[in-house]
């Protein structure tokens, strides 16, 4: 089942500092030249980027000279790598950590959410409207969206919410996408293309939020081709 995806060409991302500043620290800030010397020890092969392996090798140096790089590595890494520019930007205090991979969606304590679900769910292992009414205060304390978006969380439209559905909703669009794709048999190549499309949309969104120019305008085009009954409508609904 071939898939054609046409997207307007994006402008190359332009990096810009977000203007943020870190709280004052007792440790004196390194100058740019000092940080470049540290980078040269990190990137001894002059590849222009470092991975977690290089960080581990130079952990003692980083702990004493730029501990924020260890602390915020995952926040600045792209595909597991950190560039020289991002390293300098972070250690010079120009990049503020969001504390979450998706700043628009606060992190959810999944262990606490599961405990609440087990307390609230009925004998069938699902939350019903009656359970919402009975445990309203507890739900509001732990996860208010369950009260506000019950119908949206109910993916199979059974008027109940299972743990799988709640976990998908709390986990974000990636979890939701995998849940939907798992319900469709076969079409593995096409599913992978959908995953890549989803990833590219998220990257464009993050670039725009960082102040970079991305000229897609949110307009994407897809053509699904195939014989009747091959899954075109099912995948189109997921998209």
C-alpha positions in Angstrom: 0.0 0.0 0.0 2.1 2.9 -1.2 2.0 6.3 0.5 3.0 9.6 -1.0 3.6 12.4 1.3 4.2 15.9 -0.1 5.4 18.6 2.2 6.5 22.2 1.5 10.2 22.5 1.8 11.2 24.0 5.2 13.8 26.7 5.6 17.0 25.6 7.3 16.6 26.1 11.0 18.2 29.3 12.4 19.4 29.0 15.9 18.6 31.8 18.3 19.1 32.2 22.0 15.9 32.3 24.0 17.1 35.2 26.2 16.7 33.2 29.4 19.2 33.2 32.2 20.1 30.8 34.9 19.9 31.5 38.6 23.1 32.8 40.1 25.6 30.1 41.0 28.5 30.1 43.5 30.7 28.6 40.7 32.1 31.3 38.5 30.9 31.1 34.9 33.4 29.9 32.3 34.4 32.2 29.5 33.8 31.2 25.9 37.5 30.4 25.4 37.6 28.2 28.5 34.5 26.3 27.3 36.0 25.8 23.9 39.0 24.1 25.5 36.7 21.9 27.5 34.8 21.0 24.3 38.1 20.1 22.5 38.7 17.5 25.2 35.1 16.2 24.9 35.2 16.1 21.1 38.7 14.8 20.7 37.9 13.3 17.3 36.7 16.8 16.0 33.4 15.3 14.8 31.4 18.4 15.7 29.2 16.6 18.2 29.4 14.4 21.3 27.3 11.6 22.6 26.7 10.1 26.1 29.8 8.0 25.6 32.1 11.1 25.5 30.3 12.6 28.5 31.0 9.5 30.5 34.7 9.5 29.5 35.0 13.1 30.6 32.6 13.0 33.5 35.1 14.2 36.2 36.0 17.2 34.0 32.4 18.1 33.4 31.3 17.7 37.0 33.9 20.3 38.1 33.7 22.6 35.1 30.3 22.4 33.6 27.9 20.2 35.7 24.8 21.7 34.0 25.8 19.9 30.8 25.5 16.6 32.5 22.3 17.6 34.2 20.6 18.9 31.1 22.2 16.7 28.4 18.9 15.2 27.3 17.3 18.6 27.0 19.8 19.8 24.4 20.6 16.5 22.6 19.2 15.9 19.2 19.1 12.2 18.1 21.4 11.4 21.0 24.0 14.0 20.0 25.0 17.5 21.2 26.6 20.0 18.9 29.4 22.4 19.8 27.1 25.4 19.5 24.5 23.8 21.8 27.2 22.9 24.4 28.5 26.5 24.4 25.0 27.9 24.6 24.1 25.8 27.6 27.3 26.3 29.5 27.2 30.1 28.9 23.8 30.1 30.5 21.9 31.1 27.4 19.6 28.1 27.3 17.1 27.4 30.1 16.1 23.8 30.7 12.4 23.1 30.4 12.5 20.2 32.8 10.3 18.3 30.4 10.6 16.9 26.9 7.4 18.6 26.0 7.1 22.0 27.8 3.5 22.4 26.7 2.6 19.2 28.6 3.7 18.8 32.3 5.3 15.4 33.1 2.8 12.9 34.6 3.8 10.7 37.6 2.7 7.4 36.0 3.1 5.4 39.2 0.8 7.7 41.0 -1.6 7.7 38.1 -1.7 3.9 38.1 -2.3 3.8 41.8 -5.2 6.2 41.5 -6.6 4.1 38.6 -6.5 0.9 40.7 -8.3 2.7 43.5 -11.0 4.2 41.2 -11.7 1.5 38.7 -14.5 -0.9 39.2 -14.4 -4.7 39.3 -14.1 -4.9 35.5 -10.8 -3.0 35.6 -12.3 0.1 33.8 -13.4 3.5 35.0 -17.1 4.3 34.5 -19.0 7.5 34.8 -20.3 6.3 38.2 -16.7 5.9 39.3 -15.9 9.5 38.3 -18.8 10.8 40.4 -17.8 8.6 43.4 -14.1 9.5 43.3 -14.3 13.0 41.9 -12.1 14.5 44.7 -9.4 11.9 44.3 -9.3 12.2 40.5 -9.2 16.0 40.7 -6.2 15.7 43.0 -4.2 13.3 40.9 -5.3 13.8 37.2 -8.0 16.4 36.5 -8.0 15.7 32.7 -9.8 12.4 33.4 -12.8 14.5 34.6 -12.5 17.1 31.9 -11.7 14.9 28.9 -13.3 11.5 29.7 -14.8 11.1 26.2 -11.6 12.0 24.5 -9.6 9.5 26.6 -12.2 6.8 25.8 -10.6 5.7 22.5 -12.8 2.7 21.8 -15.9 4.7 22.6 -17.2 2.2 25.1 -18.1 4.9 27.6 -15.5 3.5 30.0 -11.8 4.1 30.3 -9.3 1.3 30.6 -5.7 1.7 32.0 -4.3 1.3 28.5 -6.4 4.2 27.3 -5.5 6.4 30.3 -1.8 5.5 29.9 -1.9 6.5 26.2 -3.6 9.8 26.9 -1.2 10.7 29.7 1.8 9.6 27.7 1.3 12.1 24.8 0.7 11.9 21.1 3.5 9.3 20.6 1.8 6.8 22.9 -1.6 7.6 21.4 -0.2 6.9 17.9 1.3 3.6 18.9 -1.9 2.5 20.5 -3.9 3.3 17.3 -1.3 1.6 15.0 -1.3 -1.6 17.2 -5.0 -2.0 16.5 -4.3 -2.2 12.7 -3.1 -5.6 11.5 -0.1 -5.6 9.1 1.0 -2.6 7.0 4.2 -2.3 8.8 6.0 -0.3 6.1 3.2 2.2 6.0 3.0 2.4 9.8 6.7 3.3 9.9 6.1 6.1 7.3 3.3 7.5 9.6 5.7 7.4 12.6 8.3 9.4 10.6 5.7 11.9 9.5 4.6 12.3 13.2 8.2 12.8 14.2 8.8 15.5 11.6 5.6 17.4 12.6 6.8 17.4 16.2 10.3 18.7 15.2 8.7 21.5 13.1 6.6 22.5 16.1 9.6 22.6 18.4 11.6 24.6 15.9 8.7 27.2 15.7 8.5 27.3 19.5 12.3 28.0 19.6 11.8 31.0 17.3 13.1 29.4 14.1 11.5 29.9 10.7 9.6 26.8 9.5 7.6 27.5 6.4 5.2 24.5 6.4 2.3 26.5 7.8 1.0 23.3 9.2 -0.2 22.2 5.8 0.6 18.6 4.9 -0.6 16.5 2.0 -1.0 12.7 1.8 -2.2 10.4 -0.9 -3.2 6.8 0.1 -3.4 4.4 -2.8 -4.6 0.8 -2.7 -7.3 -1.7 -3.5 -10.6 -1.6 -1.5 -10.3 -3.1 2.0 -6.5 -2.6 2.3 -6.7 -0.1 5.2 -6.6 3.3 3.5 -9.5 4.8 5.5 -8.3 3.3 8.9 -4.8 4.9 8.5 -6.3 8.2 7.2 -8.4 8.4 10.3 -5.3 7.9 12.5 -3.5 10.7 10.6 
